[in-house]
Amino acid sequence: METSGSIQKNFGRTKICYPKSRLQNQIGYGIIMIGVGLFAVYINSSSIFSYLWILLGALQTVTFLYQKKHQYITIENDKLIRHSLIPKSIELSSIKKVKRYVNSYKLEAENKSLRIEKNMIEEDSLYRLDHFLDNLNLSR
């Protein structure tokens, strides 16, 4: 059986992507919020809530750009990284157990764990992640 290091060489740098619909919704909501905010400022520039719409739309758009660039999970250099506001990572060589639930995976190491939500993953990427997790050597 292969070790996680040799699997990593086979996979290289792998990105587990968000569903396209999620990214499209985020950019759509961001643009709509900015548009509503600009219209509200045009109607009543003295209201702070008008500017709040623009700010929220800008934050939604920045979130879209971050998620499009980094995607949900990156696997590289013997590390699995789940990207978020505060990225969380786990060393592949330290994974002791993979628990498979209906809607998620839980990767457990000696002193930390990482939950991966399946509904946050594009279908093709979910197959790649399944294949990757099936090929991890967990008999340590």
N, C-alpha and C positions, 0 to 999 in steps of 0.2 A: 504494500500500500504506500501511497505517496505521502510525503510530509507536507506541511503547510507551506514551507519554503519553495518546494518544487511546484506546488500548485500555483503559488504566487508568480513564479516565472512563466507558467503557462498562461496565466491570465494577464500579466503585465499590469498596466494601470486600467482599472475597470471602474466605470461610472454607472451607478444604478440610478436611473432617471425618474423624475417626477412624471406623472401622466401629462400629456400635452394639454388636455382639457383644464387641468389645474393651473398651468402656467398661462393659458389663454384667458381664463377667468380672472386671474390676478391682474394682468395688464389691462384687461377690459374694465374691471372695477376701478383701477387706478386712474385710467383716462376719464371715465365717467365722473368720478369724484372730483378730479381737477376741473372738468368742464362745469359741473354744478357749482363748484366753488367760484370759478371765474364769473359765471352768470350771477351768482349771489353777490359778489363784490360789485359787479356792474349795477345791480339793483340797489344795494345798500352797502356802501363801502365803510360805513361806521360800525357795522356789526362784526364782532370778533368771531362769531360762528361761521361767517362767510369764509374767513381765512383758515378756519379749522378744516373745512372741506378740502381746501387746496393742500394743506399739510398732510391730511390723511391720505389723499390721493397720491401725493409725492412719496409717502412712506410705503404705500401699496406698490407703487412702481419700482421703488428701490428694492423691495422684497422680491419682486419678479426678476429684476436684473441679477440679484444675488443667487436666487434659486436656479435661474437659467445657466449661470456660469458654473456653479458648484454642484448642482443637482443634489439628490437626496443622500446618496452614499458614494464614497470613493474608496476603492480598495487598492492600496499600493504600499510598497516598502514594508511588507509584513504588518500592515495596519489597516483596519477597517474604520473609516471616519464617517459618522453621521453628521452632516452639516445642518446647523441651525444657528440661532443667535449666539449660542455658546456651543461650539462643536464638541462632540463627544467621540472618543476613539477607544479602540480596544486592540491590543496586539493579537495578531492571528495565532502566534505560537502559544499565547497564554489561554486561549479558549479551551475550556474543559467540557462544556456541555452546550448543546443547541436544543432549546425547547421550541417545538413547533406548535403554535396555536392556530385556531381558525383564521384570525385576522392579524396575527403578528408572529414574530420570532423573538426569542430571548436568548442572547448569547451570554454565557456566563464564564467568567474567569475566576481566579482565586479571590480577588479582592474587588471586583467590579462586574457590572452587567450592563448590557446594552439592549434596548428594545427597538425592534424594527417593525414599523407598521406596514402591512401589505397594501392597504388602500392608498398609501402615499407613493406606490411604485408602479411604473408603467408595466404593461403585461410582458413585453419582451425582456425587460430588465428583471422582472420577477423570475422568469425561467432561468436567466443567467445566475441570479442570486441563489436559487434553489440548487442549481448544478454546482455552484461554488461551495455551498454549505454541505452538500452531499459528499464532496470530495475532500473535505477537511479531515485530517487524521486526528481524531479525538481520543484515541486509546493511549493516553498518557498515564 
